[in-house]
């Protein structure tokens, strides 16, 4: 056994890693999610993406196209994984999902000719409470594979909003109204932007981000998420 293998074995013994989906022990060299959980999560079919785009975004014509990896299933492995990622400092999950997003939709993303990536921002109070914005790590993963720069400073959440979890679509839209403010506006003109969030439910948050950016001259806005609900 070489030194690196010995070091990894010792690290795995004293600081074991567990899959956030099912709790099984992970090997030190594996991805942050076990293969069983990855294979059990329901990938989004293109027909579903088309349906969801027409339902959530087509009417307002703010989002040109969007992509998502998985269908959110309540009580299943993905919910546990996203909870760990969002609230338990499991940053590697976000980066891994970002890389998987790019690998899964490489041809489409390359065709979009994105100028830069923007993670849907948290309000500074919520970010201070949680300690981080989970979507920042998804865009880092996409950027690491694609080379597309991250420019999160271009969009600020200027108003603290209530949780969207129990709200209807109409309530979500009202809750998010004028919640975001673009910054460095001259640098946005005629750019092509990919907005990234962890989960897209009604699309209200993404749409309001897109509205704020489009009013400042952004040419095309696309959206991506780990899951749709």
PyMOL commands that set and color helices and strands:
alter all, ss='L'
color gray80, all
select helices_A, chain A and resi 3-14+35-40+46-56+77-87+91-104+106-112+124-130+134-146+152-154+169-176+185-187+204-214
alter helices_A, ss='H'
color red, helices_A
select strands_A, chain A and resi 17-18+25-26+65-71+116-119+149-150+155-157+180-182+192-200+220-228
alter strands_A, ss='S'
color yellow, strands_A
deselect
rebuild
show_as cartoon
